[in-house]
């Protein structure tokens, strides 16, 4: 990286790798991905008492035919899927092993991308958890996905406070993302998507 460009790329890193200190909330929400780190981080937040329940989302990503296919082809997947057929089930099994009460976990197992994670989570919050009066969530997501995840969930959960508490996955964090071409391209792809995905009249009206 040329010194003349470094300041601009550091600003991109600050934008993408959003992170808040956890504060007490009504629920922890995990956008699905077959990554142990997400489960361990969600379990840690729950065990520390930051929220009484965890809503974990995800079927499998839309470009795969099954969770097994996702594990076989997605190089970042880690661990044995232990018979799980959805990302949400996989993460839930890991969290229960880490000490999370199974009755504290709510599964959403139909979403296949981040927009569906948010859309179907909103439906659960508004219908199944209506009596809980959810006003504040902790978003437990991948660190390099933090900004786009926040923008996506804000587009659906418009009246709910969102605290972003990400976890480093695939070794990609604000200090390492420019260390190799693969992570560099991944983060710049996230940066591009933050503009591309949110163009249009509907999103413009949500400013």
URTANOR-V957472 format. One record per pair of residues at least 6 apart in sequence whose ideal C-beta (glycine too) atoms are under 7 Angstrom apart, sorted by sequence separation. I is the first residue (numbers start at 1). J is the second residue. If there is no record, write none. Layout:
BEGIN
i=(I I)
j=(J J)
END
This chain:
BEGIN
i=(45 60 64 71 84 96 111 177 178 60 70 176 177 1 30 46 141 154 61 64 81 84 111 125 153 60 71 95 110 139 177 82 139 172 30 42 108 150 68 92 108 28 67 139 150 172 92 108 28 67 28 67 89 106 146 67 88 67 88 89 146 88 28 22 28 67 86 137 139 141 143 27 30 32 136 139 142 143 25 26 32 33 135 136 137 138 139 140 141 142 143 24 25 27 28 29 30 31 32 60 134 135 139 143 27 30 31 59 60 136 138 140 142 22 27 58 59 144 58 143 58 143 57 56 34 144 114 118 122 56 114 118 122 34 56 34 115 118 119 114 118 34 35 54 36 144 148 34 35 36 144 147 151 145 148 54 144 148 34 147 151 155 158 56 54 59 62 53 54 55 56 57 59 61 62 155 39 43 47 52 59 60 61 34 38 42 53 55 58 59 33 46 57 32 39 43 32 34 39 43 43 36 40 46 32 58 57 30 57 57 55 55 32 31 32 31 51 50 29 45 76 76 45 42 41 38 26 27 26 29 26 29 33 26 27 28 29 30 31 25 26 29 25 28 25 22 31 45 17 41 17 19 16 18 17 18 38 16 37 16 37 15 18 37 35 25 23 22 20 22 20 19 20 18 19 17 17 13 13 9 16 16 16 1 12)
j=(51 66 70 77 90 102 117 183 184 67 77 183 184 9 38 54 149 162 70 73 90 93 120 134 162 70 81 105 120 149 187 93 150 183 42 54 120 162 81 105 121 42 81 153 164 186 107 124 45 84 46 85 107 124 164 86 107 87 108 109 166 109 50 45 51 90 109 160 162 164 166 51 54 56 160 163 166 167 50 51 57 58 160 161 162 163 164 165 166 167 168 50 51 53 54 55 56 57 58 86 160 161 165 169 54 57 58 86 87 163 165 167 169 50 55 86 87 172 87 172 88 173 88 88 67 177 148 152 156 91 149 153 157 70 92 71 152 155 156 152 156 74 76 95 78 186 190 77 78 79 187 190 194 190 193 100 190 194 81 194 198 203 206 105 104 109 112 104 105 106 107 108 110 112 113 206 91 95 99 104 111 112 113 87 91 95 106 108 111 112 87 100 111 87 94 98 88 90 95 99 100 94 98 104 91 117 117 91 120 121 121 124 111 114 117 117 138 138 121 138 169 170 140 140 140 140 132 134 134 137 135 138 142 136 137 138 139 140 141 136 137 140 137 140 138 138 149 165 143 167 144 146 144 146 146 147 167 146 167 147 168 147 150 169 169 163 163 163 163 165 164 164 165 164 166 173 174 174 177 178 187 190 191 178 191)
END
